[in-house]
Amino acid sequence: MKITPRNLVRHELIGLKAKIVKSTHPGYIGIEGIVVDETMKTIRIMKNEKIKTIPKKCVTIHFTLPDGSIVEVDGKVIVGRPEDRIKKKFRRRW
């Protein structure tokens, strides 16, 4: 299935370009790069051979899809194990 803005939260995020645009912690704002790993509560982004671990629940992320479109996602929506997000029902909050 093709990744689209409507089904982004049900897809694998690893490999997508991501940028932190809002955060309760000012140090996370502006971090951007490629998603290299994801756990239940964190997302790991690599830029220039450095990996930053960012908690999902306190950030808003812009993901760039393969077709070039940008999707803004509240990190609270994607908190949870990646394999469990497929089964979860979402209300559209992004």
Order of alpha helices (4+ residues) and beta strands (2+ residues): beta-beta-beta-beta-beta-beta-alpha
